[in-house]
Amino acid sequence: EAGEVQFEIVGKDGKLTVYVTNHGAPVNTAGASGKLTALAGAAKSEFDLKPAGDNRLQGQGSVAAGAKLLINVQWPGRKPLQARAVMY
């Protein structure tokens, strides 16, 4: 959760998809940009996130279970939002 939105991060088939909602209601990601940073032990990976329709941001890559995640998302003209999670 980051401010007024919640992020759900799903890794599948070499893609990382971030679903953005506000208390269950989809949040339009048009114009948004983001970065997902994954820390797994000493390894650090960064993934660029781009709008993928509706309430989704998407990047290429995969993240190991147990990795610590930091997500940064920004819409034009708004403060950046940041959240932390652990990949399951």
MODELLER restraints for C-alpha pairs under 7 A, 6 or more apart:
rsr = mdl.restraints
at = mdl.atoms
rsr.add(forms.Gaussian(group=physical.xy_distance, feature=features.Distance(at['CA:1:A'], at['CA:7:A']), mean=6.10, stdev=0.5))
rsr.add(forms.Gaussian(group=physical.xy_distance, feature=features.Distance(at['CA:1:A'], at['CA:83:A']), mean=5.98, stdev=0.5))
rsr.add(forms.Gaussian(group=physical.xy_distance, feature=features.Distance(at['CA:2:A'], at['CA:81:A']), mean=5.79, stdev=0.5))
rsr.add(forms.Gaussian(group=physical.xy_distance, feature=features.Distance(at['CA:2:A'], at['CA:82:A']), mean=5.76, stdev=0.5))
rsr.add(forms.Gaussian(group=physical.xy_distance, feature=features.Distance(at['CA:2:A'], at['CA:83:A']), mean=5.38, stdev=0.5))
rsr.add(forms.Gaussian(group=physical.xy_distance, feature=features.Distance(at['CA:3:A'], at['CA:81:A']), mean=6.94, stdev=0.5))
rsr.add(forms.Gaussian(group=physical.xy_distance, feature=features.Distance(at['CA:4:A'], at['CA:22:A']), mean=6.15, stdev=0.5))
rsr.add(forms.Gaussian(group=physical.xy_distance, feature=features.Distance(at['CA:5:A'], at['CA:20:A']), mean=6.55, stdev=0.5))
rsr.add(forms.Gaussian(group=physical.xy_distance, feature=features.Distance(at['CA:5:A'], at['CA:21:A']), mean=5.53, stdev=0.5))
rsr.add(forms.Gaussian(group=physical.xy_distance, feature=features.Distance(at['CA:5:A'], at['CA:22:A']), mean=4.60, stdev=0.5))
rsr.add(forms.Gaussian(group=physical.xy_distance, feature=features.Distance(at['CA:6:A'], at['CA:20:A']), mean=5.77, stdev=0.5))
rsr.add(forms.Gaussian(group=physical.xy_distance, feature=features.Distance(at['CA:6:A'], at['CA:21:A']), mean=5.27, stdev=0.5))
rsr.add(forms.Gaussian(group=physical.xy_distance, feature=features.Distance(at['CA:6:A'], at['CA:22:A']), mean=6.03, stdev=0.5))
rsr.add(forms.Gaussian(group=physical.xy_distance, feature=features.Distance(at['CA:7:A'], at['CA:18:A']), mean=6.21, stdev=0.5))
rsr.add(forms.Gaussian(group=physical.xy_distance, feature=features.Distance(at['CA:7:A'], at['CA:19:A']), mean=5.64, stdev=0.5))
rsr.add(forms.Gaussian(group=physical.xy_distance, feature=features.Distance(at['CA:7:A'], at['CA:20:A']), mean=4.92, stdev=0.5))
rsr.add(forms.Gaussian(group=physical.xy_distance, feature=features.Distance(at['CA:7:A'], at['CA:21:A']), mean=6.69, stdev=0.5))
rsr.add(forms.Gaussian(group=physical.xy_distance, feature=features.Distance(at['CA:8:A'], at['CA:18:A']), mean=5.47, stdev=0.5))
rsr.add(forms.Gaussian(group=physical.xy_distance, feature=features.Distance(at['CA:8:A'], at['CA:19:A']), mean=5.06, stdev=0.5))
rsr.add(forms.Gaussian(group=physical.xy_distance, feature=features.Distance(at['CA:8:A'], at['CA:20:A']), mean=6.71, stdev=0.5))
rsr.add(forms.Gaussian(group=physical.xy_distance, feature=features.Distance(at['CA:9:A'], at['CA:16:A']), mean=6.89, stdev=0.5))
rsr.add(forms.Gaussian(group=physical.xy_distance, feature=features.Distance(at['CA:9:A'], at['CA:17:A']), mean=5.78, stdev=0.5))
rsr.add(forms.Gaussian(group=physical.xy_distance, feature=features.Distance(at['CA:9:A'], at['CA:18:A']), mean=4.49, stdev=0.5))
rsr.add(forms.Gaussian(group=physical.xy_distance, feature=features.Distance(at['CA:9:A'], at['CA:19:A']), mean=6.51, stdev=0.5))
rsr.add(forms.Gaussian(group=physical.xy_distance, feature=features.Distance(at['CA:10:A'], at['CA:16:A']), mean=5.73, stdev=0.5))
rsr.add(forms.Gaussian(group=physical.xy_distance, feature=features.Distance(at['CA:10:A'], at['CA:17:A']), mean=5.17, stdev=0.5))
rsr.add(forms.Gaussian(group=physical.xy_distance, feature=features.Distance(at['CA:10:A'], at['CA:18:A']), mean=6.33, stdev=0.5))
rsr.add(forms.Gaussian(group=physical.xy_distance, feature=features.Distance(at['CA:11:A'], at['CA:17:A']), mean=6.35, stdev=0.5))
rsr.add(forms.Gaussian(group=physical.xy_distance, feature=features.Distance(at['CA:11:A'], at['CA:62:A']), mean=6.04, stdev=0.5))
rsr.add(forms.Gaussian(group=physical.xy_distance, feature=features.Distance(at['CA:11:A'], at['CA:63:A']), mean=6.89, stdev=0.5))
rsr.add(forms.Gaussian(group=physical.xy_distance, feature=features.Distance(at['CA:14:A'], at['CA:60:A']), mean=6.03, stdev=0.5))
rsr.add(forms.Gaussian(group=physical.xy_distance, feature=features.Distance(at['CA:14:A'], at['CA:61:A']), mean=4.83, stdev=0.5))
rsr.add(forms.Gaussian(group=physical.xy_distance, feature=features.Distance(at['CA:14:A'], at['CA:62:A']), mean=5.31, stdev=0.5))
rsr.add(forms.Gaussian(group=physical.xy_distance, feature=features.Distance(at['CA:15:A'], at['CA:58:A']), mean=6.92, stdev=0.5))
rsr.add(forms.Gaussian(group=physical.xy_distance, feature=features.Distance(at['CA:15:A'], at['CA:59:A']), mean=5.83, stdev=0.5))
rsr.add(forms.Gaussian(group=physical.xy_distance, feature=features.Distance(at['CA:15:A'], at['CA:60:A']), mean=4.63, stdev=0.5))
rsr.add(forms.Gaussian(group=physical.xy_distance, feature=features.Distance(at['CA:15:A'], at['CA:61:A']), mean=5.26, stdev=0.5))
rsr.add(forms.Gaussian(group=physical.xy_distance, feature=features.Distance(at['CA:15:A'], at['CA:62:A']), mean=6.34, stdev=0.5))
rsr.add(forms.Gaussian(group=physical.xy_distance, feature=features.Distance(at['CA:16:A'], at['CA:58:A']), mean=5.56, stdev=0.5))
rsr.add(forms.Gaussian(group=physical.xy_distance, feature=features.Distance(at['CA:16:A'], at['CA:59:A']), mean=5.15, stdev=0.5))
rsr.add(forms.Gaussian(group=physical.xy_distance, feature=features.Distance(at['CA:16:A'], at['CA:60:A']), mean=6.02, stdev=0.5))
rsr.add(forms.Gaussian(group=physical.xy_distance, feature=features.Distance(at['CA:16:A'], at['CA:61:A']), mean=6.27, stdev=0.5))
rsr.add(forms.Gaussian(group=physical.xy_distance, feature=features.Distance(at['CA:16:A'], at['CA:62:A']), mean=6.50, stdev=0.5))
rsr.add(forms.Gaussian(group=physical.xy_distance, feature=features.Distance(at['CA:17:A'], at['CA:56:A']), mean=6.54, stdev=0.5))
rsr.add(forms.Gaussian(group=physical.xy_distance, feature=features.Distance(at['CA:17:A'], at['CA:57:A']), mean=5.78, stdev=0.5))
rsr.add(forms.Gaussian(group=physical.xy_distance, feature=features.Distance(at['CA:17:A'], at['CA:58:A']), mean=4.50, stdev=0.5))
rsr.add(forms.Gaussian(group=physical.xy_distance, feature=features.Distance(at['CA:17:A'], at['CA:59:A']), mean=6.64, stdev=0.5))
rsr.add(forms.Gaussian(group=physical.xy_distance, feature=features.Distance(at['CA:18:A'], at['CA:56:A']), mean=5.52, stdev=0.5))
rsr.add(forms.Gaussian(group=physical.xy_distance, feature=features.Distance(at['CA:18:A'], at['CA:57:A']), mean=5.04, stdev=0.5))
rsr.add(forms.Gaussian(group=physical.xy_distance, feature=features.Distance(at['CA:18:A'], at['CA:58:A']), mean=6.17, stdev=0.5))
rsr.add(forms.Gaussian(group=physical.xy_distance, feature=features.Distance(at['CA:19:A'], at['CA:55:A']), mean=5.72, stdev=0.5))
rsr.add(forms.Gaussian(group=physical.xy_distance, feature=features.Distance(at['CA:19:A'], at['CA:56:A']), mean=4.74, stdev=0.5))
rsr.add(forms.Gaussian(group=physical.xy_distance, feature=features.Distance(at['CA:19:A'], at['CA:57:A']), mean=6.66, stdev=0.5))
rsr.add(forms.Gaussian(group=physical.xy_distance, feature=features.Distance(at['CA:20:A'], at['CA:26:A']), mean=6.21, stdev=0.5))
rsr.add(forms.Gaussian(group=physical.xy_distance, feature=features.Distance(at['CA:20:A'], at['CA:27:A']), mean=5.54, stdev=0.5))
rsr.add(forms.Gaussian(group=physical.xy_distance, feature=features.Distance(at['CA:20:A'], at['CA:55:A']), mean=5.30, stdev=0.5))
rsr.add(forms.Gaussian(group=physical.xy_distance, feature=features.Distance(at['CA:20:A'], at['CA:56:A']), mean=6.23, stdev=0.5))
rsr.add(forms.Gaussian(group=physical.xy_distance, feature=features.Distance(at['CA:21:A'], at['CA:27:A']), mean=5.01, stdev=0.5))
rsr.add(forms.Gaussian(group=physical.xy_distance, feature=features.Distance(at['CA:26:A'], at['CA:55:A']), mean=5.43, stdev=0.5))
rsr.add(forms.Gaussian(group=physical.xy_distance, feature=features.Distance(at['CA:27:A'], at['CA:55:A']), mean=5.08, stdev=0.5))
rsr.add(forms.Gaussian(group=physical.xy_distance, feature=features.Distance(at['CA:28:A'], at['CA:54:A']), mean=5.47, stdev=0.5))
rsr.add(forms.Gaussian(group=physical.xy_distance, feature=features.Distance(at['CA:28:A'], at['CA:55:A']), mean=4.75, stdev=0.5))
rsr.add(forms.Gaussian(group=physical.xy_distance, feature=features.Distance(at['CA:29:A'], at['CA:51:A']), mean=5.60, stdev=0.5))
rsr.add(forms.Gaussian(group=physical.xy_distance, feature=features.Distance(at['CA:29:A'], at['CA:54:A']), mean=6.47, stdev=0.5))
rsr.add(forms.Gaussian(group=physical.xy_distance, feature=features.Distance(at['CA:29:A'], at['CA:55:A']), mean=5.26, stdev=0.5))
rsr.add(forms.Gaussian(group=physical.xy_distance, feature=features.Distance(at['CA:29:A'], at['CA:56:A']), mean=6.21, stdev=0.5))
rsr.add(forms.Gaussian(group=physical.xy_distance, feature=features.Distance(at['CA:29:A'], at['CA:57:A']), mean=6.76, stdev=0.5))
rsr.add(forms.Gaussian(group=physical.xy_distance, feature=features.Distance(at['CA:30:A'], at['CA:51:A']), mean=5.85, stdev=0.5))
rsr.add(forms.Gaussian(group=physical.xy_distance, feature=features.Distance(at['CA:31:A'], at['CA:51:A']), mean=6.99, stdev=0.5))
rsr.add(forms.Gaussian(group=physical.xy_distance, feature=features.Distance(at['CA:31:A'], at['CA:75:A']), mean=6.10, stdev=0.5))
rsr.add(forms.Gaussian(group=physical.xy_distance, feature=features.Distance(at['CA:31:A'], at['CA:76:A']), mean=6.66, stdev=0.5))
rsr.add(forms.Gaussian(group=physical.xy_distance, feature=features.Distance(at['CA:32:A'], at['CA:50:A']), mean=6.96, stdev=0.5))
rsr.add(forms.Gaussian(group=physical.xy_distance, feature=features.Distance(at['CA:32:A'], at['CA:51:A']), mean=6.33, stdev=0.5))
rsr.add(forms.Gaussian(group=physical.xy_distance, feature=features.Distance(at['CA:32:A'], at['CA:73:A']), mean=6.86, stdev=0.5))
rsr.add(forms.Gaussian(group=physical.xy_distance, feature=features.Distance(at['CA:32:A'], at['CA:74:A']), mean=5.50, stdev=0.5))
rsr.add(forms.Gaussian(group=physical.xy_distance, feature=features.Distance(at['CA:32:A'], at['CA:75:A']), mean=4.35, stdev=0.5))
rsr.add(forms.Gaussian(group=physical.xy_distance, feature=features.Distance(at['CA:32:A'], at['CA:76:A']), mean=6.79, stdev=0.5))
rsr.add(forms.Gaussian(group=physical.xy_distance, feature=features.Distance(at['CA:33:A'], at['CA:49:A']), mean=5.92, stdev=0.5))
rsr.add(forms.Gaussian(group=physical.xy_distance, feature=features.Distance(at['CA:33:A'], at['CA:50:A']), mean=5.35, stdev=0.5))
rsr.add(forms.Gaussian(group=physical.xy_distance, feature=features.Distance(at['CA:33:A'], at['CA:51:A']), mean=6.92, stdev=0.5))
rsr.add(forms.Gaussian(group=physical.xy_distance, feature=features.Distance(at['CA:33:A'], at['CA:73:A']), mean=5.72, stdev=0.5))
rsr.add(forms.Gaussian(group=physical.xy_distance, feature=features.Distance(at['CA:33:A'], at['CA:74:A']), mean=5.54, stdev=0.5))
rsr.add(forms.Gaussian(group=physical.xy_distance, feature=features.Distance(at['CA:33:A'], at['CA:75:A']), mean=6.64, stdev=0.5))
rsr.add(forms.Gaussian(group=physical.xy_distance, feature=features.Distance(at['CA:34:A'], at['CA:48:A']), mean=6.00, stdev=0.5))
rsr.add(forms.Gaussian(group=physical.xy_distance, feature=features.Distance(at['CA:34:A'], at['CA:49:A']), mean=4.70, stdev=0.5))
rsr.add(forms.Gaussian(group=physical.xy_distance, feature=features.Distance(at['CA:34:A'], at['CA:50:A']), mean=6.59, stdev=0.5))
rsr.add(forms.Gaussian(group=physical.xy_distance, feature=features.Distance(at['CA:34:A'], at['CA:72:A']), mean=5.35, stdev=0.5))
rsr.add(forms.Gaussian(group=physical.xy_distance, feature=features.Distance(at['CA:34:A'], at['CA:73:A']), mean=4.17, stdev=0.5))
rsr.add(forms.Gaussian(group=physical.xy_distance, feature=features.Distance(at['CA:34:A'], at['CA:74:A']), mean=6.23, stdev=0.5))
rsr.add(forms.Gaussian(group=physical.xy_distance, feature=features.Distance(at['CA:35:A'], at['CA:46:A']), mean=6.81, stdev=0.5))
rsr.add(forms.Gaussian(group=physical.xy_distance, feature=features.Distance(at['CA:35:A'], at['CA:47:A']), mean=5.58, stdev=0.5))
rsr.add(forms.Gaussian(group=physical.xy_distance, feature=features.Distance(at['CA:35:A'], at['CA:48:A']), mean=4.60, stdev=0.5))
rsr.add(forms.Gaussian(group=physical.xy_distance, feature=features.Distance(at['CA:35:A'], at['CA:49:A']), mean=5.40, stdev=0.5))
rsr.add(forms.Gaussian(group=physical.xy_distance, feature=features.Distance(at['CA:35:A'], at['CA:71:A']), mean=5.89, stdev=0.5))
rsr.add(forms.Gaussian(group=physical.xy_distance, feature=features.Distance(at['CA:35:A'], at['CA:72:A']), mean=5.34, stdev=0.5))
rsr.add(forms.Gaussian(group=physical.xy_distance, feature=features.Distance(at['CA:35:A'], at['CA:73:A']), mean=6.65, stdev=0.5))
rsr.add(forms.Gaussian(group=physical.xy_distance, feature=features.Distance(at['CA:36:A'], at['CA:46:A']), mean=5.69, stdev=0.5))
rsr.add(forms.Gaussian(group=physical.xy_distance, feature=features.Distance(at['CA:36:A'], at['CA:47:A']), mean=5.10, stdev=0.5))
rsr.add(forms.Gaussian(group=physical.xy_distance, feature=features.Distance(at['CA:36:A'], at['CA:48:A']), mean=6.49, stdev=0.5))
rsr.add(forms.Gaussian(group=physical.xy_distance, feature=features.Distance(at['CA:36:A'], at['CA:69:A']), mean=6.84, stdev=0.5))
rsr.add(forms.Gaussian(group=physical.xy_distance, feature=features.Distance(at['CA:36:A'], at['CA:70:A']), mean=5.78, stdev=0.5))
rsr.add(forms.Gaussian(group=physical.xy_distance, feature=features.Distance(at['CA:36:A'], at['CA:71:A']), mean=4.54, stdev=0.5))
rsr.add(forms.Gaussian(group=physical.xy_distance, feature=features.Distance(at['CA:36:A'], at['CA:72:A']), mean=6.51, stdev=0.5))
rsr.add(forms.Gaussian(group=physical.xy_distance, feature=features.Distance(at['CA:37:A'], at['CA:45:A']), mean=5.73, stdev=0.5))
rsr.add(forms.Gaussian(group=physical.xy_distance, feature=features.Distance(at['CA:37:A'], at['CA:46:A']), mean=4.46, stdev=0.5))
rsr.add(forms.Gaussian(group=physical.xy_distance, feature=features.Distance(at['CA:37:A'], at['CA:47:A']), mean=6.42, stdev=0.5))
rsr.add(forms.Gaussian(group=physical.xy_distance, feature=features.Distance(at['CA:37:A'], at['CA:69:A']), mean=5.64, stdev=0.5))
rsr.add(forms.Gaussian(group=physical.xy_distance, feature=features.Distance(at['CA:37:A'], at['CA:70:A']), mean=5.09, stdev=0.5))
rsr.add(forms.Gaussian(group=physical.xy_distance, feature=features.Distance(at['CA:37:A'], at['CA:71:A']), mean=6.36, stdev=0.5))
rsr.add(forms.Gaussian(group=physical.xy_distance, feature=features.Distance(at['CA:38:A'], at['CA:44:A']), mean=5.73, stdev=0.5))
rsr.add(forms.Gaussian(group=physical.xy_distance, feature=features.Distance(at['CA:38:A'], at['CA:45:A']), mean=5.17, stdev=0.5))
rsr.add(forms.Gaussian(group=physical.xy_distance, feature=features.Distance(at['CA:38:A'], at['CA:46:A']), mean=6.35, stdev=0.5))
rsr.add(forms.Gaussian(group=physical.xy_distance, feature=features.Distance(at['CA:38:A'], at['CA:63:A']), mean=6.92, stdev=0.5))
rsr.add(forms.Gaussian(group=physical.xy_distance, feature=features.Distance(at['CA:38:A'], at['CA:67:A']), mean=6.01, stdev=0.5))
rsr.add(forms.Gaussian(group=physical.xy_distance, feature=features.Distance(at['CA:38:A'], at['CA:68:A']), mean=5.63, stdev=0.5))
rsr.add(forms.Gaussian(group=physical.xy_distance, feature=features.Distance(at['CA:38:A'], at['CA:69:A']), mean=4.64, stdev=0.5))
rsr.add(forms.Gaussian(group=physical.xy_distance, feature=features.Distance(at['CA:38:A'], at['CA:70:A']), mean=6.56, stdev=0.5))
rsr.add(forms.Gaussian(group=physical.xy_distance, feature=features.Distance(at['CA:39:A'], at['CA:45:A']), mean=6.64, stdev=0.5))
rsr.add(forms.Gaussian(group=physical.xy_distance, feature=features.Distance(at['CA:39:A'], at['CA:67:A']), mean=5.41, stdev=0.5))
rsr.add(forms.Gaussian(group=physical.xy_distance, feature=features.Distance(at['CA:39:A'], at['CA:68:A']), mean=5.07, stdev=0.5))
rsr.add(forms.Gaussian(group=physical.xy_distance, feature=features.Distance(at['CA:39:A'], at['CA:69:A']), mean=6.46, stdev=0.5))
rsr.add(forms.Gaussian(group=physical.xy_distance, feature=features.Distance(at['CA:40:A'], at['CA:67:A']), mean=4.56, stdev=0.5))
rsr.add(forms.Gaussian(group=physical.xy_distance, feature=features.Distance(at['CA:40:A'], at['CA:68:A']), mean=6.48, stdev=0.5))
rsr.add(forms.Gaussian(group=physical.xy_distance, feature=features.Distance(at['CA:47:A'], at['CA:59:A']), mean=6.07, stdev=0.5))
rsr.add(forms.Gaussian(group=physical.xy_distance, feature=features.Distance(at['CA:47:A'], at['CA:60:A']), mean=6.89, stdev=0.5))
rsr.add(forms.Gaussian(group=physical.xy_distance, feature=features.Distance(at['CA:48:A'], at['CA:59:A']), mean=5.66, stdev=0.5))
rsr.add(forms.Gaussian(group=physical.xy_distance, feature=features.Distance(at['CA:49:A'], at['CA:57:A']), mean=5.58, stdev=0.5))
rsr.add(forms.Gaussian(group=physical.xy_distance, feature=features.Distance(at['CA:49:A'], at['CA:58:A']), mean=4.97, stdev=0.5))
rsr.add(forms.Gaussian(group=physical.xy_distance, feature=features.Distance(at['CA:49:A'], at['CA:59:A']), mean=4.71, stdev=0.5))
rsr.add(forms.Gaussian(group=physical.xy_distance, feature=features.Distance(at['CA:50:A'], at['CA:57:A']), mean=5.11, stdev=0.5))
rsr.add(forms.Gaussian(group=physical.xy_distance, feature=features.Distance(at['CA:50:A'], at['CA:58:A']), mean=5.39, stdev=0.5))
rsr.add(forms.Gaussian(group=physical.xy_distance, feature=features.Distance(at['CA:50:A'], at['CA:59:A']), mean=6.57, stdev=0.5))
rsr.add(forms.Gaussian(group=physical.xy_distance, feature=features.Distance(at['CA:51:A'], at['CA:57:A']), mean=4.43, stdev=0.5))
rsr.add(forms.Gaussian(group=physical.xy_distance, feature=features.Distance(at['CA:51:A'], at['CA:58:A']), mean=6.35, stdev=0.5))
rsr.add(forms.Gaussian(group=physical.xy_distance, feature=features.Distance(at['CA:52:A'], at['CA:58:A']), mean=5.83, stdev=0.5))
rsr.add(forms.Gaussian(group=physical.xy_distance, feature=features.Distance(at['CA:65:A'], at['CA:87:A']), mean=5.09, stdev=0.5))
rsr.add(forms.Gaussian(group=physical.xy_distance, feature=features.Distance(at['CA:65:A'], at['CA:88:A']), mean=4.88, stdev=0.5))
rsr.add(forms.Gaussian(group=physical.xy_distance, feature=features.Distance(at['CA:66:A'], at['CA:86:A']), mean=5.92, stdev=0.5))
rsr.add(forms.Gaussian(group=physical.xy_distance, feature=features.Distance(at['CA:66:A'], at['CA:87:A']), mean=5.22, stdev=0.5))
rsr.add(forms.Gaussian(group=physical.xy_distance, feature=features.Distance(at['CA:66:A'], at['CA:88:A']), mean=5.93, stdev=0.5))
rsr.add(forms.Gaussian(group=physical.xy_distance, feature=features.Distance(at['CA:67:A'], at['CA:86:A']), mean=5.71, stdev=0.5))
rsr.add(forms.Gaussian(group=physical.xy_distance, feature=features.Distance(at['CA:67:A'], at['CA:87:A']), mean=5.40, stdev=0.5))
rsr.add(forms.Gaussian(group=physical.xy_distance, feature=features.Distance(at['CA:68:A'], at['CA:85:A']), mean=6.06, stdev=0.5))
rsr.add(forms.Gaussian(group=physical.xy_distance, feature=features.Distance(at['CA:68:A'], at['CA:86:A']), mean=4.59, stdev=0.5))
rsr.add(forms.Gaussian(group=physical.xy_distance, feature=features.Distance(at['CA:68:A'], at['CA:87:A']), mean=6.50, stdev=0.5))
rsr.add(forms.Gaussian(group=physical.xy_distance, feature=features.Distance(at['CA:69:A'], at['CA:84:A']), mean=5.51, stdev=0.5))
rsr.add(forms.Gaussian(group=physical.xy_distance, feature=features.Distance(at['CA:69:A'], at['CA:85:A']), mean=5.03, stdev=0.5))
rsr.add(forms.Gaussian(group=physical.xy_distance, feature=features.Distance(at['CA:69:A'], at['CA:86:A']), mean=5.61, stdev=0.5))
rsr.add(forms.Gaussian(group=physical.xy_distance, feature=features.Distance(at['CA:69:A'], at['CA:87:A']), mean=6.90, stdev=0.5))
rsr.add(forms.Gaussian(group=physical.xy_distance, feature=features.Distance(at['CA:70:A'], at['CA:83:A']), mean=5.88, stdev=0.5))
rsr.add(forms.Gaussian(group=physical.xy_distance, feature=features.Distance(at['CA:70:A'], at['CA:84:A']), mean=4.61, stdev=0.5))
rsr.add(forms.Gaussian(group=physical.xy_distance, feature=features.Distance(at['CA:70:A'], at['CA:85:A']), mean=6.61, stdev=0.5))
rsr.add(forms.Gaussian(group=physical.xy_distance, feature=features.Distance(at['CA:71:A'], at['CA:82:A']), mean=5.54, stdev=0.5))
rsr.add(forms.Gaussian(group=physical.xy_distance, feature=features.Distance(at['CA:71:A'], at['CA:83:A']), mean=5.35, stdev=0.5))
rsr.add(forms.Gaussian(group=physical.xy_distance, feature=features.Distance(at['CA:71:A'], at['CA:84:A']), mean=6.34, stdev=0.5))
rsr.add(forms.Gaussian(group=physical.xy_distance, feature=features.Distance(at['CA:72:A'], at['CA:80:A']), mean=6.69, stdev=0.5))
rsr.add(forms.Gaussian(group=physical.xy_distance, feature=features.Distance(at['CA:72:A'], at['CA:81:A']), mean=5.67, stdev=0.5))
rsr.add(forms.Gaussian(group=physical.xy_distance, feature=features.Distance(at['CA:72:A'], at['CA:82:A']), mean=4.54, stdev=0.5))
rsr.add(forms.Gaussian(group=physical.xy_distance, feature=features.Distance(at['CA:72:A'], at['CA:83:A']), mean=6.82, stdev=0.5))
rsr.add(forms.Gaussian(group=physical.xy_distance, feature=features.Distance(at['CA:73:A'], at['CA:80:A']), mean=5.69, stdev=0.5))
rsr.add(forms.Gaussian(group=physical.xy_distance, feature=features.Distance(at['CA:73:A'], at['CA:81:A']), mean=5.27, stdev=0.5))
rsr.add(forms.Gaussian(group=physical.xy_distance, feature=features.Distance(at['CA:73:A'], at['CA:82:A']), mean=6.52, stdev=0.5))
rsr.add(forms.Gaussian(group=physical.xy_distance, feature=features.Distance(at['CA:74:A'], at['CA:80:A']), mean=4.43, stdev=0.5))
rsr.add(forms.Gaussian(group=physical.xy_distance, feature=features.Distance(at['CA:74:A'], at['CA:81:A']), mean=6.19, stdev=0.5))
